[in-house]
Amino acid sequence: MDGSVFTDLSRINVRGGDGGAGCMSFRREAHVPKGGPDGGDGGHGGDVVLVADPQLSSLVDYRFKHHFRAERGQHGQGARKYGRSGEDLVLRVPLGTVVRELDRETMEPLYEIADLTHPGERVVVGPGGVGGRGNIHFVTSVRRAPAFAEKGEPAQEHWIELEMKILADAALVGMPSVGKSSLIARMSAARPKIADYPFTTLVPNLGVVRARDGRSFVAADVPGLIEGAHEGKGLGEAFLRHIDRTALIIHVVDATGGFEGRDPVSDYRIINEELTLHAAELATRPQVVVANKCDMPGTEDAVARLEEAAKADGRPFFRVSAVTGEGIEQLEGACADIVARLRAEAVPDGPKRDYDRVWEARRRRRDRAFSITPEEPGAWRVSGGAVERMVIQCDWDNDEAVAFLQHRFDRIGLDQALEKAGCQPGDEVRILGYAFEYQAAADDQYRELDDLDDVVLAEYDDPKES
């Protein structure tokens, strides 16, 4: 794998398409003096969707292009003509990609959006704007000719982080130049760059290891680690992320101590400490210890001490030589046994989990939530995806539309939440760039819209499937 095109961390800016506006229209036809409302809905904006693709091995597609936009929805028209929805923009990423929301000011991760580990797994990262509804939706027993429609929702632009973590059964870790690349070349068909200087390997190399009995597993040759790797020394943080997902750690130690004459036992302790400092769960991850270059003279004492340290930690120990092939077959068989056992233990009980629905349910839950914070005495700020969308879609030049918006606030529990937060009648409630005067009781005139608004709330649960 060419290091010049390997990318495992990218930040991209995504935005779904804007929703089309609903139409306010009345049927105009000869001999039909009171045709009634017939304004069609605006189309939904397209989504920006990430899809896990097992054919990709890096995030190189997002190395130079960072802005992605989906197609907008078309506006509704009279005669019940609905606007066409925008096309989704599908972005393909490698298996093992973690997706995180970034703070637009600091560009620091806020929360994890999804972890794409299954082929074809999808997650919406740039939801398209919801199309506005035409005036045909707002007819009630007391409002026979609604003269308003909803505006389309503009999509939100935001930054996300893509981090690819190698998906492998086992990872070869150790100090630089201990022979990890030589080992994976001996054990598999991988052909990594091999040289006698530190940090020859700068990107992970994957290889399929086949034991003598035919069982196989995927091994990753992780670039060399040094003391302080968990703090980023020697690109340690960039390398350590590829160990997070591996079920088995193959810890390779140079029995000769390398050119610097290091103590193999000390190397063993340093690498394990770095793994633990990077992620505490790595301390209990299954690990086999491999003393490489055992064909070299004068290594017997160091190998014996390393074996004693490994067995004291309850870890299997192997003496090998990547050059002569000594001990390789036994190492492959033992690793195949451990990987097979770990795979069996990892099979979940019960029905298969639908991860696409999990990520989408989390997104909708975040969208429905709203927060209330005091900004100054007598003024409150309300923030949240769904409530802000209601404000954006309201036609502020139409009194009927504004009154309907106030009723919707009551239906989603905003009035009760404001009262619980300490908001008093007459206080100012701010949402986006708009301000409202808080009233404790809802206007009874709009109670007859309950059945209609139940449909509205359902649309906010799943606006694109309504």
C-alpha positions as CSV (number, residue, x, y, z in Angstrom):
1,M,0.0,0.0,0.0
2,D,1.5,3.3,-1.1
3,G,1.9,5.7,1.8
4,S,1.4,8.7,-0.6
5,V,-2.2,7.7,-1.2
6,F,-3.1,6.2,2.2
7,T,-5.4,8.5,4.3
8,D,-7.0,7.4,7.5
9,L,-8.3,10.7,8.9
10,S,-10.3,13.3,7.0
11,R,-12.6,16.2,7.9
12,I,-15.4,17.1,5.4
13,N,-18.1,19.7,5.2
14,V,-21.6,18.3,4.3
15,R,-24.9,19.8,3.6
16,G,-28.2,18.2,2.5
17,G,-30.4,19.9,-0.1
18,D,-32.8,22.6,0.9
19,G,-36.5,21.6,1.0
20,G,-38.9,23.1,-1.5
21,A,-41.6,25.5,-0.4
22,G,-45.2,24.5,-0.2
23,C,-47.7,26.3,-2.4
24,M,-50.6,28.5,-1.3
25,S,-53.2,28.1,-4.1
26,F,-56.9,27.7,-4.7
27,R,-58.6,25.8,-7.4
28,R,-59.7,28.2,-10.2
29,E,-62.0,26.5,-12.7
30,A,-65.0,27.5,-14.8
31,H,-68.3,26.9,-13.1
32,V,-66.5,26.0,-9.7
33,P,-66.8,29.2,-7.7
34,K,-65.4,27.8,-4.5
35,G,-62.9,25.2,-5.6
36,G,-61.0,25.2,-2.3
37,P,-57.3,25.0,-1.6
38,D,-55.1,22.9,-3.9
39,G,-51.5,24.0,-3.1
40,G,-49.0,21.1,-3.5
41,D,-46.1,20.3,-1.1
42,G,-42.5,21.2,-1.8
43,G,-40.1,18.3,-2.3
44,H,-37.6,17.2,0.4
45,G,-34.0,18.0,-0.1
46,G,-31.6,15.1,-0.8
47,D,-29.5,13.6,2.0
48,V,-25.8,13.3,2.2
49,V,-25.3,9.6,3.0
50,L,-22.1,7.6,4.0
51,V,-22.0,4.0,2.9
52,A,-19.4,1.4,4.1
53,D,-17.7,-0.1,1.0
54,P,-15.4,-3.2,1.6
55,Q,-13.6,-2.4,-1.7
56,L,-12.0,0.8,-0.3
57,S,-8.9,0.7,1.8
58,S,-8.4,4.4,2.7
59,L,-10.1,7.8,2.9
60,V,-8.0,9.2,0.0
61,D,-11.2,10.3,-1.9
62,Y,-11.6,13.0,0.9
63,R,-8.0,14.1,1.0
64,F,-8.4,17.1,-1.3
65,K,-12.2,17.6,-1.7
66,H,-13.9,18.6,1.5
67,H,-17.3,20.1,0.6
68,F,-20.2,18.0,-0.4
69,R,-23.8,19.1,-1.2
70,A,-26.9,17.2,-2.1
71,E,-29.6,18.3,-4.5
72,R,-32.4,20.6,-3.3
73,G,-36.1,19.9,-3.5
74,Q,-38.4,21.7,-6.0
75,H,-41.2,24.0,-4.9
76,G,-44.9,22.8,-4.8
77,Q,-47.4,24.2,-7.3
78,G,-51.1,24.7,-7.7
79,A,-53.5,21.9,-8.8
80,R,-52.0,19.7,-6.1
81,K,-48.7,19.4,-8.0
82,Y,-46.0,18.3,-5.6
83,G,-42.4,19.3,-6.0
84,R,-39.8,16.7,-6.8
85,S,-37.5,15.6,-4.0
86,G,-33.7,16.1,-4.4
87,E,-31.4,13.2,-5.1
88,D,-29.3,11.8,-2.3
89,L,-25.5,12.2,-2.5
90,V,-23.9,8.9,-1.6
91,L,-20.3,9.0,-0.3
92,R,-18.4,5.7,0.0
93,V,-16.0,5.1,2.9
94,P,-13.9,2.1,4.0
95,L,-15.2,-0.5,6.5
96,G,-14.2,0.5,10.0
97,T,-14.8,4.3,9.5
98,V,-15.9,6.1,12.7
99,V,-18.0,9.3,12.0
100,R,-18.0,12.2,14.5
101,E,-19.7,15.5,14.6
102,L,-17.3,18.5,14.9
103,D,-17.8,21.8,16.8
104,R,-17.9,24.4,14.1
105,E,-15.8,26.8,16.2
106,T,-13.1,24.6,17.7
107,M,-13.3,21.7,15.2
108,E,-13.1,19.4,18.1
109,P,-15.3,16.2,18.1
110,L,-18.6,16.6,19.9
111,Y,-20.1,13.1,19.7
112,E,-20.0,10.0,17.6
113,I,-22.5,9.8,14.8
114,A,-21.9,6.2,13.7
115,D,-19.3,3.4,13.5
116,L,-19.5,1.7,10.1
117,T,-18.2,-1.8,10.4
118,H,-20.6,-3.8,8.1
119,P,-20.6,-3.9,4.3
120,G,-23.3,-1.6,2.9
121,E,-24.0,0.0,6.3
122,R,-25.4,3.5,5.8
123,V,-25.8,6.7,7.9
124,V,-27.2,10.1,7.0
125,V,-24.7,12.8,7.9
126,G,-26.3,15.7,6.0
127,P,-30.1,15.5,6.3
128,G,-31.9,17.3,3.5
129,G,-34.4,20.0,4.4
130,V,-38.0,19.0,4.8
131,G,-40.3,20.3,2.1
132,G,-43.0,22.7,3.1
133,R,-46.6,21.6,3.0
134,G,-49.1,23.3,0.7
135,N,-52.3,24.9,2.1
136,I,-54.4,21.8,1.4
137,H,-53.0,20.3,4.6
138,F,-54.3,23.1,6.9
139,V,-58.1,22.7,6.3
140,T,-60.1,22.2,9.4
141,S,-63.8,22.5,10.4
142,V,-63.2,26.2,11.3
143,R,-60.7,27.0,8.6
144,R,-62.1,26.1,5.2
145,A,-59.8,28.3,3.1
146,P,-56.3,28.4,4.7
147,A,-54.4,31.2,3.1
148,F,-50.9,30.0,4.1
149,A,-48.4,27.3,3.3
150,E,-45.1,26.3,4.8
151,K,-41.7,27.3,3.5
152,G,-39.1,24.7,2.7
153,E,-36.5,24.0,5.4
154,P,-33.0,25.1,4.5
155,A,-30.5,22.3,5.2
156,Q,-27.9,22.7,7.9
157,E,-24.2,22.8,6.9
158,H,-21.7,21.2,9.3
159,W,-18.3,19.5,9.6
160,I,-17.8,15.9,10.4
161,E,-14.7,13.8,11.0
162,L,-14.0,10.5,9.3
163,E,-11.5,8.2,11.0
164,M,-10.7,4.9,9.5
165,K,-9.6,2.1,11.9
166,I,-8.2,-1.0,10.2
167,L,-10.5,-4.1,10.6
168,A,-8.2,-7.1,11.2
169,D,-8.3,-10.1,13.4
170,A,-4.8,-9.6,14.7
171,A,-2.3,-6.7,14.8
172,L,1.5,-7.1,14.9
173,V,2.8,-4.4,17.3
174,G,6.2,-3.6,18.6
175,M,9.1,-1.2,18.5
176,P,10.5,0.0,15.1
177,S,12.7,-2.4,13.2
178,V,11.8,-5.5,15.3
179,G,10.8,-7.4,12.1
180,K,7.0,-7.0,12.0
181,S,7.1,-6.4,8.2
182,S,9.3,-9.4,7.7
183,L,7.0,-11.5,9.8
184,I,3.8,-10.6,7.9
185,A,5.7,-11.2,4.6
186,R,6.7,-14.6,5.8
187,M,3.2,-15.5,7.2
188,S,1.1,-14.1,4.3
189,A,1.2,-12.9,0.7
190,A,1.6,-9.2,1.8
191,R,4.8,-7.6,0.4
192,P,5.5,-4.6,2.6
193,K,8.6,-2.4,2.3
194,I,11.4,-4.0,4.4
195,A,14.6,-2.2,5.3
196,D,17.1,-1.9,8.2
197,Y,16.1,1.5,9.4
198,P,13.4,2.7,11.9
199,F,9.9,3.6,10.6
200,T,10.3,1.8,7.3
201,T,6.6,1.1,7.6
202,L,4.5,4.3,7.7
203,V,1.1,2.8,6.9
204,P,-0.6,-0.5,8.0
205,N,-0.1,-3.5,5.8
206,L,-2.8,-6.2,5.7
207,G,-2.2,-9.8,4.9
208,V,-4.3,-13.0,5.0
209,V,-2.5,-15.7,7.1
210,R,-3.4,-19.3,6.4
211,A,-2.5,-21.9,9.0
212,R,-1.5,-25.4,8.0
213,D,-5.0,-26.8,8.7
214,G,-6.6,-24.3,6.2
215,R,-7.9,-21.8,8.7
216,S,-7.2,-18.2,8.0
217,F,-7.2,-14.8,9.6
218,V,-6.4,-11.2,8.6
219,A,-3.3,-9.7,10.2
220,A,-2.2,-6.0,10.2
221,D,1.4,-4.9,10.4
222,V,1.1,-1.7,12.4
223,P,4.0,0.8,12.1
224,G,6.5,0.8,14.9
225,L,5.7,2.4,18.2
226,I,8.0,4.2,20.6
227,E,7.8,5.4,24.2
228,G,5.4,8.3,24.3
229,A,3.4,7.0,21.3
230,H,0.1,7.6,23.1
231,E,1.0,11.3,23.2
232,G,1.7,11.4,19.5
233,K,5.4,10.8,19.5
234,G,6.6,9.1,16.4
235,L,3.1,9.5,14.9
236,G,2.0,7.1,17.6
237,E,-1.6,8.3,17.8
238,A,-2.0,7.8,14.1
239,F,-0.6,4.2,14.4
240,L,-2.4,3.2,17.6
241,R,-5.9,3.8,16.2
242,H,-5.4,0.7,14.0
243,I,-5.0,-1.5,17.0
244,D,-8.4,-0.5,18.5
245,R,-10.5,-3.0,16.6
246,T,-8.2,-6.0,16.5
247,A,-9.2,-9.0,18.5
248,L,-5.7,-10.3,19.0
249,I,-2.4,-8.5,19.6
250,I,0.8,-10.2,18.3
251,H,3.5,-8.4,20.3
252,V,6.8,-8.7,18.4
253,V,10.0,-8.1,20.3
254,D,13.5,-8.0,18.8
255,A,15.5,-10.6,20.8
256,T,18.8,-8.9,19.8
257,G,17.9,-5.5,21.2
258,G,18.4,-3.9,17.8
259,F,21.2,-1.5,16.8
260,E,20.7,0.4,20.1
261,G,21.2,-2.7,22.2
262,R,17.9,-2.3,24.0
263,D,16.7,-4.7,26.6
264,P,13.9,-6.9,25.1
265,V,12.0,-7.1,28.4
266,S,12.1,-3.4,28.7
267,D,10.8,-3.0,25.2
268,Y,8.0,-5.4,26.0
269,R,7.0,-3.4,29.1
270,I,7.2,0.0,27.3
271,I,4.9,-1.1,24.4
272,N,2.3,-2.6,26.7
273,E,2.3,0.6,28.8
274,E,1.7,2.6,25.6
275,L,-1.2,0.4,24.6
276,T,-2.8,0.8,28.0
277,L,-2.3,4.5,28.0
278,H,-3.9,4.8,24.6
279,A,-7.0,2.7,25.6
280,A,-7.4,1.0,28.9
281,E,-9.2,-2.0,27.4
282,L,-6.1,-2.9,25.4
283,A,-4.5,-4.1,28.7
284,T,-6.9,-7.0,28.8
285,R,-6.9,-7.7,25.0
286,P,-5.7,-11.2,24.2
287,Q,-2.0,-11.0,23.3
288,V,0.7,-13.4,22.3
289,V,4.4,-12.5,22.7
290,V,6.8,-13.3,19.9
291,A,10.6,-13.2,20.3
292,N,11.9,-12.5,16.7
293,K,15.4,-13.0,15.4
294,C,16.0,-16.0,17.6
295,D,18.4,-17.4,15.0
296,M,20.9,-14.8,16.0
297,P,23.7,-15.9,18.4
298,G,23.8,-14.6,21.9
299,T,20.1,-14.1,22.3
300,E,19.4,-17.1,24.6
301,D,19.5,-15.2,27.8
302,A,17.3,-12.3,26.6
303,V,14.8,-14.7,25.1
304,A,14.6,-16.7,28.4
305,R,14.0,-13.5,30.4
306,L,11.3,-12.3,27.9
307,E,9.6,-15.7,28.1
308,E,9.5,-15.5,31.9
309,A,8.0,-12.0,31.7
310,A,5.3,-13.1,29.2
311,K,4.3,-16.2,31.1
312,A,4.1,-14.2,34.3
313,D,1.6,-12.0,32.5
314,G,-0.3,-15.1,31.4
315,R,0.5,-14.7,27.7
316,P,1.5,-17.4,25.2
317,F,5.2,-17.1,24.1
318,F,6.8,-18.0,20.8
319,R,10.4,-18.1,19.6
320,V,10.6,-17.3,15.8
321,S,12.8,-16.2,13.0
322,A,11.3,-14.3,10.1
323,V,14.4,-15.0,8.1
324,T,14.7,-18.8,8.6
325,G,11.0,-19.6,9.2
326,E,11.8,-21.1,12.6
327,G,8.6,-21.3,14.8
328,I,6.4,-19.6,12.2
329,E,4.1,-22.6,11.7
330,Q,3.5,-23.0,15.4
331,L,2.8,-19.2,15.8
332,E,0.3,-19.3,12.9
333,G,-1.6,-22.3,14.3
334,A,-1.8,-20.8,17.8
335,C,-3.1,-17.4,16.5
336,A,-5.6,-19.2,14.3
337,D,-6.9,-21.1,17.4
338,I,-7.2,-17.8,19.4
339,V,-8.9,-15.9,16.5
340,A,-11.4,-18.8,16.0
341,R,-12.3,-18.8,19.7
342,L,-12.7,-15.0,19.8
343,R,-14.9,-15.0,16.7
344,A,-17.2,-17.6,18.2
345,E,-17.4,-15.5,21.4
346,A,-18.2,-12.4,19.4
347,V,-21.3,-13.8,17.7
348,P,-24.2,-11.9,19.3
349,D,-27.2,-13.8,20.7
350,G,-30.7,-12.9,19.4
351,P,-31.8,-11.3,16.2
352,K,-29.3,-9.5,13.9
353,R,-29.1,-5.8,14.7
354,D,-30.1,-3.4,12.0
355,Y,-27.4,-0.8,12.3
356,D,-28.8,1.5,9.7
357,R,-31.9,2.0,11.8
358,V,-29.8,2.4,15.0
359,W,-27.9,5.4,13.5
360,E,-31.0,6.9,12.1
361,A,-32.9,6.5,15.3
362,R,-30.1,8.3,17.2
363,R,-30.1,11.1,14.6
364,R,-33.9,11.6,15.0
365,R,-33.6,11.6,18.8
366,R,-31.0,14.3,18.6
367,D,-33.2,16.3,16.2
368,R,-36.3,16.1,18.4
369,A,-34.5,17.2,21.5
370,F,-34.5,20.9,22.5
371,S,-32.8,22.8,25.3
372,I,-33.9,25.9,27.2
373,T,-31.3,28.3,28.6
374,P,-31.7,31.8,30.3
375,E,-29.9,34.5,28.3
376,E,-30.7,37.5,30.5
377,P,-33.4,38.3,33.1
378,G,-36.8,37.7,31.4
379,A,-35.3,36.2,28.2
380,W,-34.9,32.6,27.3
381,R,-33.1,30.8,24.4
382,V,-34.6,27.7,22.9
383,S,-32.4,25.5,20.7
384,G,-33.2,22.2,18.9
385,G,-33.4,20.8,15.3
386,A,-37.2,20.2,15.2
387,V,-38.3,23.3,17.0
388,E,-36.0,25.5,14.9
389,R,-37.3,23.8,11.7
390,M,-40.9,24.8,12.7
391,V,-39.8,28.5,13.0
392,I,-37.9,28.4,9.7
393,Q,-40.9,27.0,7.8
394,C,-43.4,29.5,9.2
395,D,-44.6,32.3,6.9
396,W,-44.1,35.3,9.2
397,D,-46.1,37.6,6.9
398,N,-49.2,35.5,7.5
399,D,-51.1,35.8,10.9
400,E,-52.8,32.4,10.5
401,A,-49.4,30.7,10.0
402,V,-47.9,32.4,13.1
403,A,-50.9,31.4,15.2
404,F,-50.6,27.8,14.0
405,L,-46.9,27.8,14.9
406,Q,-47.8,28.8,18.5
407,H,-50.2,25.9,18.7
408,R,-47.4,23.5,17.5
409,F,-45.1,24.7,20.2
410,D,-47.8,23.7,22.7
411,R,-48.2,20.3,21.1
412,I,-44.5,19.4,21.3
413,G,-44.4,20.3,25.0
414,L,-42.4,23.5,24.6
415,D,-44.8,25.6,26.7
416,Q,-44.7,23.1,29.6
417,A,-40.9,22.9,29.4
418,L,-40.6,26.7,29.5
419,E,-42.9,26.8,32.6
420,K,-40.8,24.1,34.3
421,A,-37.6,26.0,33.5
422,G,-39.0,29.1,35.3
423,C,-40.3,31.1,32.4
424,Q,-43.0,33.6,33.4
425,P,-45.9,35.0,31.4
426,G,-44.6,38.1,29.5
427,D,-41.0,36.8,29.3
428,E,-39.3,36.7,25.9
429,V,-38.6,33.4,24.3
430,R,-35.9,33.4,21.5
431,I,-35.6,30.9,18.8
432,L,-33.0,31.5,16.1
433,G,-33.5,35.2,15.2
434,Y,-37.1,35.4,16.3
435,A,-38.6,36.4,19.7
436,F,-41.9,35.5,21.2
437,E,-43.8,36.6,24.3
438,Y,-44.5,33.6,26.5
439,Q,-48.1,32.9,27.4
440,A,-48.9,30.2,30.0
441,A,-52.2,29.0,28.3
442,A,-52.6,27.9,24.7
443,D,-55.2,29.6,22.5
444,D,-58.4,27.3,22.6
445,Q,-59.1,28.4,19.0
446,Y,-56.6,25.9,17.7
447,R,-57.5,22.9,19.9
448,E,-59.4,21.5,16.9
449,L,-56.1,21.1,15.1
450,D,-55.0,18.2,17.4
451,D,-55.7,15.5,14.9
452,L,-53.9,17.4,12.1
453,D,-50.9,18.1,14.3
454,D,-50.5,14.5,15.3
455,V,-49.7,14.0,11.7
456,V,-47.2,16.9,11.8
457,L,-45.4,15.4,14.8
458,A,-45.2,12.0,13.0
459,E,-43.5,13.8,10.1
460,Y,-40.9,15.0,12.5
461,D,-40.3,11.5,13.7
462,D,-39.6,10.5,10.1
463,P,-40.1,13.5,7.8
464,K,-39.0,11.8,4.6
465,E,-41.3,8.8,4.9
466,S,-44.5,10.6,5.6
